[in-house]
Structure formats: C-alpha cells, structure tokens
Amino acid sequence: MQINGVEIEDTYAEAFPMYISRLIVTAATRRWAVEAAREATGFATSIIGCPAEAGIERELSPGETPDGRPGVSILVCHVSKKKLKEQVLERAGNCILTAPTCALFNGLENEESFDIRLRYFGDGFEREVERYGRKLWSIPIMSGEFLYEERIGFKAGIGGGNFLILSRDSASGLLAAEAAVDAISGLEGVITPFVGGIVSAGSKVGSRKYKFMRATTNERFCPTLRGEVESALPEGTGAVYEIVINGLGEEEIKRAMKEGIEAATGVEGVLKISAGNYGGNLGKYLINLHELW
C-alpha cells in the first residue's frame, strides 16, 4: 500500500489504556491562556519517566469557553485513576492558579469524576459561587480572584497510538514529522505529548542488557546500528522519527494517525511509514496502518 507514493508497511501500532481528563484554561488574553496551558502540560511526555502524560489539545475561541474568554483545552493522562487525580490537582494548583487572570473549568462531562480541592488555598476566605451556569469556587488572590470548577470528569482513553517516519536523512524526516504534527494539532480528542509532538529517541519495552531499565533504545530502527543488529530499516534510511498520540478513544487516535501520515508522506525524502509494536507486551489496542483508509 502506498500514500503519496510512499510505502505504508502492513503492520500495526500497539497502544494501551489510560485514564484522561480534559481541562479548559481561560484567561483575559490568548497569551496567558497559552502560557498557563504550556506550563500545566510540562514534563509529561511519557509515564516511563514523567509523573503523567499531557498536552495541549487545541486553542478555544471566546465563543467556545464557559466564561467567554480566550482559552485552551488540555488533556492529562495516566494509567492510574489515583495518580491522574493527583496530577490534575498539582498541575492546576501550581501552573494555573498562579497564572495571571486564569480560570479553570472541567472540559469532560462523564459519569466518573473526582474533586480537586484547590479551594483550601483560600484559607477560609474561599466562597462557592454560581457563574456561567456552573458551580465554581472563588479564591481571593493578590490580583483579584481565581475561579475554578472543583469536579473534574475523566474517562478511559488510549495512550501510545503511533507511527514511524523512515526518511532519507534527518532534515527531511524532521520536516515530515513537523508536517504530521501540524496536521494533528487542533484535532479534537487527541494530543501528541512529546516535545513539539515528535520523538527522536523511540524506545522498546525493557532491555536486552540492563534488567533495571523499563525502556531502552529501539535498535531495530537505529540507522547507525544497521549491520550490527537485525534492522527493520530499508537501504538508504538515514533517520527515523516517531509520532506518539494519546486520545479519548480509538476513533480519535485513528483519525489523527491517518491525517498525520498523509501529511508526512507529502514531504520529499520520506521512504516508508511503519509503526511501533511490541508483541502485545505494551497494550491491548492494535491499530493496523492499512485499515486507516
């Protein structure tokens, strides 16, 4: 199978279950909504070594937010419900509560939810209020007040949807990866949690040599190791970039993979599209590349 003249390998991406919350951050200006959202989703590329996975889902116009101000929706993900609640609380309290003019709203109506008790920061001066058709807490702060919605919904989602861009060299591969991320950016229900949405050091589960390592370099896709290991790379491959996608559901993941692959294959120098899978050792979702079309 080919897309834009580029081979799409007959393989699958192996993804795994995660719990996901959507938070809506608003502010007086777009600048401060984006600043707070970026901080709140920091150090959250992979739960291999980060306390959560998180990213910006999309920017919201004033007509899309509860308080009619510029906003950003973010997704926070974890394999543990308990850890998800802890991470939402910590990120909201340290990165959104403290950001100028910001407010925080629940962005996911779902049967399952938890409360984040930011109101205790008010030290007894906090007040429960009803605004914008929602029950909120108003916390007095030095610049005025911080409004937030205490009950946060979450649902079972998916982490680790992915595809690999095999390219002639690093420059063409990076351009293709950037095109893929641009195509995915703004799609509802998904994030690309790695730096700039791109992974340059993809991993495999476990280690051949170091038993204490949870994940190590994916040597089959390392161009410099061709000839030393059983390589998965066609002749002429100079670089491989991975796009990892988390989402609220399988259909959202598939749509993002499809649009990302179509964008990547439109860049000159891309030789092949593959995907990361680990023999069922990572997750239960097996997303076949050929079935995306």
C-alpha positions in Angstrom: 0.0 0.0 0.0 1.2 3.5 -0.8 0.1 7.0 0.2 1.6 9.9 -1.9 4.0 7.4 -3.4 5.4 6.3 0.0 5.1 2.7 1.2 2.9 2.1 4.2 4.1 -1.0 5.9 1.5 -3.7 6.7 1.9 -3.5 10.4 0.2 -2.1 13.5 0.7 0.4 16.3 0.4 -1.1 19.7 -1.4 1.2 22.2 -2.6 0.9 25.8 -5.4 2.0 28.1 -5.1 5.3 30.0 -7.5 7.5 32.0 -7.8 11.0 30.6 -9.2 14.3 31.9 -9.8 17.4 29.8 -9.2 20.8 31.5 -10.3 24.2 30.0 -8.0 27.0 30.9 -9.2 30.6 30.2 -7.6 34.0 30.6 -8.1 37.6 29.8 -5.9 37.2 26.7 -4.8 34.3 24.5 -1.2 34.8 25.6 -1.9 33.9 29.3 -4.2 31.0 28.5 -1.5 29.5 26.3 1.2 30.3 28.9 -0.7 28.5 31.6 -1.6 25.6 29.4 2.0 25.1 28.4 3.2 25.1 32.0 0.4 22.8 33.1 1.4 20.2 30.5 5.2 20.4 31.1 7.4 17.4 32.0 4.7 15.0 30.7 6.0 13.2 27.6 5.9 9.6 28.9 4.9 7.9 32.1 8.1 5.8 31.6 9.9 8.7 33.4 7.3 11.5 33.9 4.6 11.8 36.5 1.9 12.0 33.8 1.4 12.4 30.1 -0.2 15.7 29.0 -0.5 18.1 26.1 -2.5 20.9 24.5 -5.5 19.6 22.7 -6.4 22.9 20.9 -7.0 26.6 21.4 -10.5 27.7 22.1 -12.2 30.9 20.9 -14.2 33.0 23.4 -17.4 31.5 21.9 -16.2 28.0 23.0 -15.3 28.7 26.6 -17.6 28.8 29.7 -16.7 32.4 30.6 -16.4 33.9 27.0 -12.7 34.5 27.2 -9.8 33.0 25.1 -9.0 29.5 26.2 -7.0 26.3 25.7 -8.1 22.7 26.3 -5.5 20.3 27.6 -5.6 16.6 28.2 -3.9 15.0 31.2 -3.4 11.2 31.1 -2.4 8.4 33.4 -2.8 4.6 33.7 -3.9 5.1 37.4 -7.1 6.9 38.4 -5.4 7.9 41.7 -2.4 9.3 40.0 -4.5 11.1 37.5 -6.3 13.0 40.2 -3.0 13.8 41.9 -1.5 15.1 38.7 -4.5 17.3 37.8 -4.5 18.8 41.3 -0.8 19.5 41.3 -0.7 20.9 37.8 -3.8 23.1 38.3 -2.6 24.3 41.7 1.0 25.2 40.6 0.6 26.2 37.0 -3.0 27.5 36.5 -4.0 29.0 39.9 -0.7 31.0 39.9 -1.0 32.3 36.3 -2.3 35.8 35.7 -6.1 36.2 35.0 -6.6 32.5 34.5 -9.6 30.4 35.4 -10.1 26.6 35.2 -13.1 24.6 34.1 -13.9 20.9 33.6 -13.9 20.0 30.0 -15.2 16.5 30.1 -18.7 15.6 31.2 -18.6 12.0 32.3 -20.1 9.7 34.9 -16.7 9.3 36.5 -15.1 12.3 38.2 -13.1 13.5 41.1 -12.8 16.7 43.1 -9.7 18.8 43.2 -9.6 20.8 46.5 -7.8 23.9 45.3 -10.2 25.9 47.4 -8.2 25.3 50.6 -5.6 27.7 49.2 -8.2 30.4 50.2 -7.5 29.7 53.9 -11.2 30.1 54.8 -11.8 33.1 52.6 -12.9 31.0 49.6 -16.5 31.1 48.5 -18.7 28.8 46.5 -20.4 30.8 43.7 -22.6 30.1 40.6 -21.4 31.7 37.4 -21.7 30.9 33.7 -24.2 28.3 34.6 -21.7 26.3 36.7 -20.9 25.8 40.3 -17.5 27.3 41.0 -15.2 28.2 43.8 -13.9 31.8 44.1 -10.5 32.0 45.8 -9.2 35.5 46.7 -5.7 36.1 45.3 -3.5 39.2 45.2 -4.5 40.1 41.6 -8.3 39.6 42.3 -9.9 36.2 42.3 -9.3 32.7 40.9 -12.3 30.9 39.7 -12.3 27.1 39.2 -14.6 24.2 38.8 -13.9 21.6 41.5 -15.4 18.5 39.9 -13.3 17.1 37.1 -14.5 14.4 34.8 -12.3 11.6 33.4 -12.8 8.6 31.1 -11.0 5.6 29.8 -8.9 6.6 26.8 -5.8 5.4 24.9 -2.1 6.2 25.1 0.6 5.3 22.7 -1.0 5.4 19.3 1.9 6.0 16.9 3.6 5.8 13.6 7.2 5.9 12.4 8.6 8.1 9.7 11.5 6.5 7.9 13.4 9.1 5.9 16.4 9.6 3.7 18.1 11.9 6.2 17.4 13.8 9.5 16.4 17.0 7.7 13.7 15.5 5.5 12.5 13.3 8.4 12.1 16.3 10.7 10.2 18.3 8.1 7.9 15.3 7.6 7.4 14.9 11.4 6.6 18.6 11.7 4.1 18.4 8.9 2.4 15.4 10.7 2.2 17.3 14.0 0.8 20.4 12.3 -1.9 18.2 10.7 -2.8 16.6 14.0 -2.7 19.8 16.0 -6.1 21.1 16.8 -7.9 17.8 16.2 -10.5 17.2 18.9 -9.8 14.5 21.4 -6.0 13.9 20.8 -2.6 15.2 21.9 1.0 14.5 20.8 2.6 14.6 24.3 6.3 14.6 23.3 8.4 17.7 22.8 6.9 19.5 19.8 4.9 16.4 19.2 7.9 14.5 17.9 10.0 11.6 19.3 13.6 11.4 18.1 14.6 8.6 20.5 11.9 5.9 20.3 12.0 3.1 22.7 11.2 -0.6 23.1 9.8 -2.3 26.2 12.5 -3.5 28.6 16.2 -4.1 27.8 18.4 -6.7 26.2 21.2 -6.0 28.7 20.0 -3.9 31.7 17.3 -5.6 33.7 16.6 -2.4 35.7 15.5 -0.4 32.6 11.8 -0.2 31.8 12.5 1.0 28.2 15.6 1.3 26.0 16.5 2.4 22.5 14.7 0.6 19.7 17.8 -0.7 18.0 16.0 -2.2 15.0 15.1 1.4 13.9 18.5 3.0 14.6 20.3 3.7 11.3 23.8 3.7 12.9 23.2 0.1 14.1 22.4 -1.4 10.6 24.8 -4.2 10.1 25.2 -4.8 13.9 21.5 -5.9 14.6 18.5 -7.3 12.8 17.5 -4.0 11.3 13.9 -3.0 10.3 15.2 -0.2 8.0 15.3 -0.3 4.2 18.5 0.6 2.5 19.1 4.4 2.4 17.3 5.2 5.6 19.2 7.9 7.5 16.7 8.8 10.2 13.5 7.7 11.9 11.1 10.0 13.8 8.1 8.8 15.8 4.8 10.5 16.4 3.0 9.3 19.6 -0.7 10.1 20.0 -2.9 9.9 23.1 -6.6 10.2 22.7 -10.1 10.0 24.2 -11.0 7.0 22.0 -9.8 4.7 19.3 -11.5 6.6 16.5 -9.8 9.8 17.6 -6.5 8.1 17.5 -7.1 6.5 14.1 -8.1 9.9 12.6 -5.0 11.6 13.9 -2.8 8.8 12.7 -4.4 9.0 9.2 -4.1 12.7 8.9 -0.5 12.7 10.3 0.6 10.0 7.9 -0.9 11.7 4.9 0.9 15.0 5.8 4.2 13.2 6.4 4.2 11.3 3.1 3.8 14.6 1.2 7.3 15.6 2.2 10.2 14.7 -0.2 12.7 12.3 1.3 10.2 10.1 3.2 10.9 6.5 2.3 8.4 4.5 4.4 5.9 4.6 7.2 5.9 2.0 9.9 4.7 1.7 13.5 5.9 0.7 16.9 4.6 -2.6 18.3 5.9 -4.9 21.0 4.3 -8.3 20.6 1.4 -7.5 22.9 3.7 -6.6 25.8 2.6 -3.0 25.9 -1.1 -2.7 25.3 -4.3 -4.3 24.0 -5.0 -1.9 21.2 -3.6 -3.0 17.9 -4.2 -0.3 15.2 -3.4 -1.6 11.7 -2.0 1.0 9.4 -3.7 -0.3 6.3 -7.1 -0.1 8.0 -6.8 3.6 8.5 -8.0 4.1 4.9 
